[in-house]
């Protein structure tokens, strides 16, 4: 008997070896693309395997197939007593079990007030507890949350609410100079005669309810009314509704303007944002980093998905330093709450680095952080790592339409990868760099338009099929409009935007190049490029990139390497640079001659080089509002030609 088993075992082993050898031969004879375009991203890739400008981030971790409510419920079961959110300015602390209770009560109240699955509720305001509460309550009730920029003025607000046929709005009465309630009354005067907080608007026929978070006003509900509206029957209705919700349902609309045109409503599903927050959290180490300082705005995907949804998916504790952005409050929150992770845009980190008493804050609890939201200058990244001691700082890249993150670094990446790329492709996402004119994939390392495909791509632009088709191909590739290149490890370098391209004397100039170069100067804290049209050269329209960089005091004199600019912008051209000192001395300008009162000194750009005390050949004065915003900032102007098609 034992001899028979031994023979049988030998035969099986021999057959297995033959099959293995056959598979090996088939793999070797397969097209090279099968082995050269995918890269495993559960850990940092160390072997260069990508051979063309296409990469697929493969993973042994499966996609999640759950709704936001299901993800939160799972987290509550695991850590009911862990803090979910802390709002320091408002003195609010909620554990996950307390937060779940509030979510259920609010969701039932929304159903009791007549909202139903598929309706749209706009959340309009700064970072408050109610923002996160309604983010999860609407998701559980199947209501689509519409993120409205708290800086919107009357016209922008009306456009956004009408665009998506908003049925309800939640907002504070006012915040700083924004009078939310008064603006809504101007659009909907019917609120003055409403009964029980319900009204019918002529200008916004779908809007019928406004709930205020901080006071009771005529014609509006208070959020407490929403929480108390639901009874046992509505709780039962909410429970039954969970069986009808799909993770593919739209659940969030984020307005994005891109580079041109009116705002578009990027429509995201549970599947989009739950998985994006899940995989980004895995890479950042959210399964052990549990206290996150979150100063970024919730109305943007960086805050709402990377922060709000990640909290429910990973069980991370979100620490909100202040209602509106305050760099000192960030530092105080890190010190007081012993935060282990921090979110921020480059400007936020610049502001924190600029605090004169930064060294007095105990930031030793910080282990890692993420910088995203706009191009991240290498010099700023280095300073955050060296000065704030955030050794495992990572850079992320994405777009609202991609839920949002598609590339993000690993915490232990080397300095070159942290400062020269926007990170590595993430789990279950494909990316390719193509020739914008032909659509052909570029050679590895060559620049072209970045395109993305995968679970992260939005469903659509709300009610705009034509604009959706413009940016999403039939095979579901999303056109980012960004100029990028890939390396053999699957890391991406962003070089600019196609529409920002400046053609000057036949040369292609990307604003990002100028920004990166300006950041090498120790006295320039921030640089951004915007475009301005001017009639100056050859009686044709010219493109004028305007650089804005923060500075505190002293002359702005670039090092000898600034000669590079003289080569790039060899056609010369006039311009001017103006800045205010930290003391806030007044800014005065007049044509062909400009000066600063106080200790500041004027510098300008001549033939592409910043020089001391140069006289501007043309005076370009922003409007008064811009001058106010340019406090402690430097402004530089350069001439360039408009492309033949009229785009920039």
DAHUFEN-V783431 format. One record per residue. N is the residue number from 0. PHI is phi as a letter, one per 40 degrees, with the letter a starting at -180 (NA if undefined). PSI is psi in radians with two decimals (999 if undefined). NEAR is the number of other C-alpha atoms within 12 Angstrom. Layout:
# DAHUFEN-V783431
N/PHI/PSI/NEAR
N/PHI/PSI/NEAR
This chain:
# DAHUFEN-V783431
0/NA/-0.83/7
1/c/-0.62/8
2/c/-0.67/9
3/c/-0.71/10
4/c/-0.68/11
5/c/-0.72/12
6/c/-0.75/13
7/c/-0.72/14
8/c/-0.71/14
9/c/-0.69/14
10/c/-0.74/14
11/c/-0.74/14
12/c/-0.71/14
13/c/-0.72/14
14/c/-0.67/14
15/c/-0.74/14
16/c/-0.70/14
17/c/-0.73/14
18/c/-0.69/14
19/c/-0.75/14
20/c/-0.65/14
21/c/-0.74/14
22/c/-0.67/14
23/c/-0.75/13
24/c/-0.71/12
25/c/-0.69/14
26/c/-0.72/15
27/c/-0.56/14
28/c/-0.08/13
29/c/2.79/13
30/d/2.45/11
31/c/-0.43/16
32/c/-0.44/20
33/c/-0.45/20
34/b/0.08/21
35/b/0.08/25
36/b/-0.15/30
37/b/2.62/34
38/a/2.37/38
39/c/2.22/30
40/b/0.30/35
41/c/-0.38/27
42/a/2.89/28
43/d/2.18/29
44/c/2.39/29
45/b/-0.21/21
46/b/2.10/17
47/c/1.97/22
48/b/-0.28/27
49/c/2.29/33
50/b/-0.08/28
51/a/3.01/33
52/c/0.90/40
53/b/2.36/44
54/a/2.50/46
55/b/2.12/38
56/c/1.73/38
57/c/2.74/27
58/a/2.62/23
59/c/-0.07/14
60/c/2.19/19
61/c/2.78/14
62/c/2.60/24
63/c/2.50/25
64/b/1.11/23
65/a/2.85/30
66/c/2.99/36
67/d/-0.71/49
68/c/-0.71/40
69/c/-0.68/29
70/c/-0.76/33
71/c/-0.75/37
72/d/-0.74/30
73/c/-0.72/22
74/c/-0.69/31
75/c/-0.69/30
76/c/-0.57/19
77/c/-0.74/18
78/b/1.14/26
79/c/-0.56/22
80/c/0.02/20
81/c/2.53/27
82/c/2.32/30
83/c/-0.89/40
84/b/2.55/44
85/b/2.08/37
86/b/1.71/34
87/c/-0.75/29
88/c/-0.61/22
89/c/-0.09/19
90/g/0.57/16
91/b/2.26/23
92/b/2.26/25
93/b/2.26/29
94/c/2.97/27
95/c/-0.66/34
96/c/-0.69/27
97/c/-0.71/23
98/c/-0.75/39
99/c/-0.71/36
100/c/-0.77/23
101/c/-0.69/30
102/c/-0.83/39
103/c/-0.73/40
104/c/-0.72/37
105/c/-0.74/40
106/c/-0.74/45
107/c/-0.67/41
108/c/-0.66/38
109/c/-0.71/47
110/c/-0.67/36
111/c/-0.52/26
112/c/0.08/30
113/h/-0.04/22
114/c/2.59/33
115/b/2.99/28
116/d/2.26/30
117/g/-0.24/29
118/c/2.86/31
119/b/2.29/44
120/b/2.15/45
121/c/2.29/44
122/b/2.10/48
123/b/1.75/48
124/i/3.13/41
125/c/-2.98/39
126/c/1.80/44
127/b/2.92/43
128/d/-0.68/38
129/c/-0.54/39
130/c/-0.91/41
131/c/-0.66/43
132/d/-0.86/40
133/c/-0.41/50
134/d/-0.79/49
135/c/-0.58/47
136/c/-0.75/39
137/c/-0.71/46
138/c/-0.70/51
139/c/-0.54/49
140/c/-0.01/48
141/g/0.25/43
142/c/2.43/40
143/c/2.12/41
144/c/2.22/47
145/b/2.03/49
146/c/2.02/49
147/b/2.22/43
148/c/2.15/32
149/c/-0.19/37
150/c/-0.08/24
151/d/2.41/26
152/c/-3.04/23
153/d/-0.90/23
154/c/-0.75/18
155/c/-0.70/23
156/c/-0.85/34
157/c/-0.72/30
158/c/-0.82/23
159/c/-0.80/39
160/c/-0.67/41
161/c/-0.64/29
162/d/-0.75/32
163/b/0.17/38
164/f/0.98/30
165/c/2.39/38
166/c/-0.39/38
167/a/2.70/44
168/b/2.37/48
169/b/2.24/46
170/a/2.85/42
171/c/2.93/37
172/c/-0.79/33
173/a/2.83/24
174/a/2.09/23
175/f/-2.11/15
176/c/-0.07/15
177/c/2.08/22
178/b/1.47/23
179/c/-0.87/38
180/c/-0.76/39
181/c/-0.69/27
182/c/-0.70/28
183/c/-0.65/43
184/c/-0.58/28
185/c/-0.66/22
186/c/-0.66/28
187/b/1.34/33
188/c/-0.27/22
189/c/-0.31/27
190/c/-0.49/32
191/c/-0.51/23
192/b/0.31/17
193/c/2.75/22
194/b/2.22/16
195/f/0.56/22
196/g/0.09/29
197/b/2.48/27
198/a/2.93/29
199/b/2.06/25
200/c/2.40/31
201/c/-0.72/16
202/c/-0.52/24
203/b/1.40/31
204/c/-0.38/22
205/c/-0.33/26
206/c/2.22/36
207/b/0.01/38
208/a/2.40/42
209/b/2.28/46
210/b/2.19/45
211/c/2.53/37
212/c/-0.31/35
213/b/-0.07/24
214/a/2.93/20
215/b/2.19/21
216/b/2.69/26
217/c/2.38/27
218/g/0.05/30
219/b/2.64/41
220/c/2.90/38
221/b/2.66/31
222/d/-0.49/36
223/c/-0.58/23
224/c/-0.65/26
225/c/-0.80/38
226/c/-0.57/31
227/c/-0.09/24
228/c/-0.53/25
229/c/2.33/28
230/b/-2.96/22
231/c/-0.60/17
232/c/-0.56/16
233/c/-0.54/28
234/c/-0.68/28
235/c/-0.70/21
236/c/-0.70/26
237/c/-0.72/36
238/c/-0.75/23
239/c/-0.57/16
240/c/-0.53/23
241/d/-0.51/25
242/c/-0.32/18
243/c/-0.19/18
244/c/2.47/30
245/b/2.56/25
246/c/-0.17/30
247/c/-0.05/27
248/c/2.52/31
249/c/2.43/36
250/b/-0.16/47
251/a/2.35/51
252/b/2.15/52
253/b/2.18/48
254/c/2.31/38
255/b/2.34/29
256/c/-0.35/20
257/g/-2.45/25
258/b/-0.34/20
259/a/2.84/14
260/g/3.06/10
261/c/2.79/18
262/d/2.48/30
263/b/2.55/35
264/c/1.63/39
265/c/2.09/45
266/b/2.10/41
267/b/2.58/40
268/b/2.97/40
269/d/-0.81/46
270/d/-0.73/38
271/d/-1.03/46
272/c/-0.52/54
273/c/-0.80/46
274/c/-0.63/45
275/c/-0.80/49
276/c/-0.57/44
277/c/-0.90/43
278/c/-0.59/45
279/c/-0.73/48
280/c/-0.67/41
281/c/-0.79/31
282/c/-0.63/41
283/c/-0.18/43
284/g/0.57/34
285/c/-0.19/33
286/c/-0.11/22
287/b/-0.34/19
288/c/1.90/29
289/b/-0.10/36
290/b/1.90/40
291/b/2.16/49
292/c/2.10/47
293/b/1.54/50
294/c/-0.14/49
295/c/2.65/42
296/c/2.45/38
297/c/-0.40/41
298/c/-0.23/37
299/b/2.68/38
300/c/-0.50/42
301/d/-0.74/38
302/c/-0.77/43
303/c/-0.70/44
304/c/-0.96/49
305/c/-0.46/51
306/b/-1.19/49
307/d/-0.87/48
308/c/-0.67/47
309/c/-0.59/44
310/d/-0.83/48
311/c/-0.51/52
312/c/-0.74/44
313/b/-0.20/44
314/g/0.40/42
315/c/2.57/44
316/c/2.16/42
317/c/2.17/51
318/b/2.02/48
319/c/1.90/47
320/c/-0.66/38
321/a/2.83/30
322/c/-0.82/33
323/b/2.84/28
324/c/2.33/27
325/a/1.90/26
326/c/-0.65/32
327/c/-0.64/27
328/c/-0.60/30
329/c/-0.86/42
330/c/-0.70/40
331/c/-0.66/30
332/c/-0.74/35
333/d/-0.78/37
334/c/-0.82/27
335/c/-0.74/23
336/c/0.00/33
337/f/0.88/27
338/c/2.47/35
339/b/-0.20/37
340/a/2.60/44
341/b/2.46/50
342/b/2.68/43
343/i/2.71/41
344/c/2.89/36
345/d/-0.73/36
346/c/-0.66/32
347/c/-0.75/35
348/c/-0.66/42
349/c/-0.75/34
350/c/-0.72/29
351/c/-0.74/34
352/c/-0.49/31
353/c/-0.09/29
354/c/2.18/23
355/c/-0.43/15
356/b/0.57/14
357/d/-0.68/25
358/c/-0.31/18
359/c/-0.29/14
360/c/2.40/26
361/c/1.78/21
362/b/0.33/32
363/c/-0.34/23
364/c/-0.36/28
365/c/2.17/34
366/b/-0.60/34
367/a/3.00/39
368/a/2.95/46
369/b/2.43/52
370/b/2.19/48
371/a/-3.05/39
372/g/-0.43/30
373/a/2.92/28
374/d/2.34/38
375/b/1.84/43
376/c/2.40/42
377/d/-0.69/34
378/c/-0.63/34
379/c/-0.74/41
380/d/-0.79/44
381/c/-0.70/33
382/c/-0.68/29
383/c/-0.72/41
384/c/-0.75/30
385/c/-0.68/16
386/c/-0.84/23
387/c/-0.14/34
388/g/0.53/26
389/c/1.42/30
390/c/-0.57/30
391/b/0.63/32
392/c/2.40/46
393/b/2.71/47
394/b/2.49/52
395/b/2.67/45
396/b/2.52/41
397/a/-3.05/42
398/b/2.71/36
399/d/-0.69/42
400/c/-0.25/46
401/b/0.36/47
402/g/0.19/48
403/b/-0.33/44
404/c/2.33/46
405/b/-0.47/50
406/b/2.39/46
407/a/2.52/44
408/c/2.95/48
409/c/2.52/38
410/d/-0.51/34
411/b/0.27/27
412/d/2.68/29
413/c/2.97/21
414/c/-0.64/26
415/c/-0.78/20
416/c/-0.61/33
417/c/-0.62/38
418/b/-0.37/32
419/b/-0.15/33
420/b/2.98/37
421/b/0.31/44
422/h/-3.08/46
423/c/2.67/48
424/d/2.50/51
425/c/3.05/52
426/d/2.33/42
427/g/0.50/35
428/b/2.45/43
429/b/2.53/34
430/a/2.53/48
431/a/2.68/48
432/b/2.15/41
433/b/2.81/34
434/c/2.08/25
435/d/-0.47/24
436/c/-0.51/11
437/b/-0.38/11
438/g/0.04/17
439/c/2.50/20
440/c/2.33/27
441/c/2.77/29
442/c/2.73/21
443/d/2.27/30
444/g/-0.23/28
445/c/2.67/28
446/c/2.57/30
447/a/-2.98/37
448/c/2.32/38
449/c/2.32/44
450/b/2.57/44
451/b/2.46/45
452/a/2.52/36
453/i/-2.99/36
454/d/-0.42/38
455/c/-0.34/45
456/c/2.29/43
457/d/2.86/41
458/c/-0.81/37
459/a/2.99/36
460/c/2.20/34
461/d/2.09/33
462/f/0.55/19
463/b/1.28/20
464/c/-0.62/18
465/c/-0.81/14
466/c/-0.52/24
467/c/-0.79/26
468/c/-0.43/20
469/c/-0.57/18
470/b/-0.22/31
471/b/2.08/28
472/c/2.98/21
473/c/-0.51/12
474/c/0.35/14
475/g/0.44/25
476/c/2.23/32
477/c/2.25/40
478/c/1.94/39
479/c/-0.47/38
480/g/0.08/33
481/c/2.47/36
482/c/2.19/36
483/a/3.00/41
484/a/2.71/39
485/b/2.62/45
486/b/-3.14/38
487/c/-0.18/30
488/c/0.01/38
489/g/0.27/48
490/c/2.63/47
491/b/2.52/45
492/b/2.14/43
493/c/2.23/41
494/b/-0.21/35
495/i/-3.02/33
496/b/2.55/33
497/d/-0.77/32
498/c/-0.18/29
499/c/-0.04/34
500/c/2.25/37
501/b/2.13/41
502/b/2.01/30
503/b/1.99/29
504/f/0.56/22
505/g/-0.07/17
506/c/2.51/18
507/c/2.16/26
508/b/2.21/36
509/b/2.30/32
510/d/-0.61/37
511/d/-0.57/35
512/c/-0.75/33
513/c/-0.73/38
514/c/-0.82/35
515/c/-0.70/31
516/c/-0.75/32
517/c/-0.60/41
518/c/-0.21/36
519/c/-0.26/29
520/c/2.26/29
521/c/-0.38/23
522/c/-0.08/27
523/c/2.11/35
524/c/-0.59/38
525/a/2.47/42
526/b/2.32/39
527/b/2.66/36
528/b/2.24/34
529/b/2.95/29
530/b/2.52/29
531/b/2.37/27
532/c/2.38/25
533/a/2.46/26
534/c/1.85/17
535/a/-0.84/22
536/c/2.18/21
537/f/0.50/11
538/f/0.50/9
539/b/2.85/17
540/c/2.44/21
541/b/2.68/30
542/c/2.25/36
543/b/1.82/35
544/c/2.32/39
545/b/2.09/35
546/c/2.33/38
547/b/2.15/36
548/b/2.40/40
549/c/2.49/36
550/a/2.60/37
551/c/-0.87/31
552/a/2.94/29
553/g/3.01/26
554/c/2.64/29
555/b/1.80/40
556/b/1.98/29
557/c/2.70/26
558/c/3.09/20
559/d/-0.41/14
560/c/-0.15/17
561/c/-0.27/26
562/d/-0.40/21
563/d/-0.67/20
564/c/-0.65/27
565/c/-0.51/21
566/c/-0.75/18
567/c/-0.78/27
568/b/0.96/30
569/c/-0.30/22
570/c/-0.08/23
571/g/-2.45/24
572/h/2.60/30
573/c/2.93/32
574/i/-3.14/39
575/a/2.74/44
576/b/2.30/49
577/b/2.52/50
578/a/2.81/47
579/b/2.64/37
580/c/2.92/29
581/c/-0.45/22
582/c/-0.17/18
583/g/0.46/22
584/c/2.67/20
585/c/2.61/22
586/b/2.20/30
587/b/2.38/22
588/b/2.54/24
589/a/2.81/16
590/c/2.37/15
591/g/0.03/17
592/a/2.30/24
593/b/2.60/29
594/a/2.85/29
595/b/2.40/26
596/c/2.62/19
597/g/-2.67/19
598/c/-0.08/20
599/c/2.72/32
600/b/2.60/31
601/c/2.35/37
602/b/2.76/33
603/a/3.04/39
604/b/2.07/40
605/b/2.11/32
606/f/0.68/29
607/g/0.12/34
608/b/2.28/38
609/c/2.19/40
610/b/2.84/29
611/c/2.42/23
612/f/0.42/24
613/c/2.59/28
614/c/2.33/26
615/c/2.38/33
616/c/-0.34/25
617/a/2.33/28
618/c/2.13/27
619/b/1.89/32
620/b/2.13/30
621/c/2.92/22
622/c/2.96/10
623/c/-0.59/13
624/c/-0.71/10
625/c/-0.65/15
626/c/-0.70/24
627/c/-0.74/17
628/c/-0.38/18
629/c/0.28/33
630/d/2.26/27
631/f/0.71/32
632/b/2.75/33
633/b/2.45/44
634/b/2.22/41
635/b/2.46/46
636/b/2.43/45
637/b/2.50/49
638/c/2.66/42
639/a/2.85/44
640/c/2.60/37
641/c/2.36/34
642/d/2.78/24
643/d/-0.55/16
644/c/0.01/11
645/g/-0.10/17
646/c/2.92/21
647/b/999/32
